[in-house]
Amino acid sequence: MSKSSSIGVIPQTFSSIPALYAFDPRTTTWQSYRDRITFFFKANRINTDDDKKALFLWSVGDATYSLLESLVSPKLLTDDDTQFIDLVTVLDSHYDATKNIMTATYDFYSCYQKPGQTFAEWKAELCEKLRYCGFTTSVLKNKPQDRALRDMYVIGINNPKIRQALLKEQDPDLEKTEKIIQVAERLEEDVRHFGTSINHTDSTIAKVQPKRFNQRPATLNKPTPKVEYKPCQTCGSTNHPRSECKYREFTCNFCKRSGHLERVCQKKKDGKKTTKQVKMSHKLKHANQRTQSSSTTLSLRVNGHDCTLELDTGADNTIVSVKD
């Protein structure tokens, strides 16, 4: 009788209960940890919800404790209405590996033996992943061939985007799986065709424009540089060489020599001769019209004398020397 009462006191004395190890999702699954907690409470005769909650939160570890604080928010873990069963429920939802059979199946078939991993270790890893593949609970549990095809679609398909779309499904049947693949392929083909059309249009425009500009006259493409010559010794202009000057046959009104106009006459520039301006007494007609003769002459009376003078058509005024 005393032994029985002694056992009944044990659950109330936590110091006599072996400590739980902290939960680490990197080394074990939540489902395994949850099952071991159940056995731990049963073995140590911990039955009340308050005792389970206190022992669990004390042992679960800092990372999981912080996670639970976020999951139960806006409630607090210290609230009386936050019970142990509530904590288990939110963690079940957070770590539910069975909520997506497609992902679990892909993970199972992608589990190859690692370097240095023994067969026993690899087998244990496979069996752990196998638990969540839903081979006995899937919508295709009675259609093994359909299940095999569906699983192979996910594993062997070459397009990663389509595989990603399949993995988002929870447990589709074979017909829905094939429809997802076909729709994704058509959509991708439409996008590719649309992109090709745009690129073709851009390349066509790019080819037409250079061709159009290349057909423009060379004078428009490249302006002709203006050539500036040395001052012409015949007329003083810089627009042409002396060999092409139209005044080469004209006679200077100042020095009476042919081959240059008065405005470029070197003797006039030297200023060695004194000149006197004489006002022309006759009007000229067609002064700019060249005749067959080499010079144009005028008869003028100067200081009471009749003179025959040669007209300098390139000068504004015609002058004559006093001494002449």
Helices and strands as residue ranges (DSSP letters): H 2-9, G 10-12, G 14-16, H 30-43, H 49-59, H 62-72, H 84-94, G 97-99, H 101-109, H 119-130, H 144-156, H 160-167, H 174-214, H 218-221, G 242-244, G 262-264, H 266-270, E 275-276, E 296-302, E 305-311, E 320-321
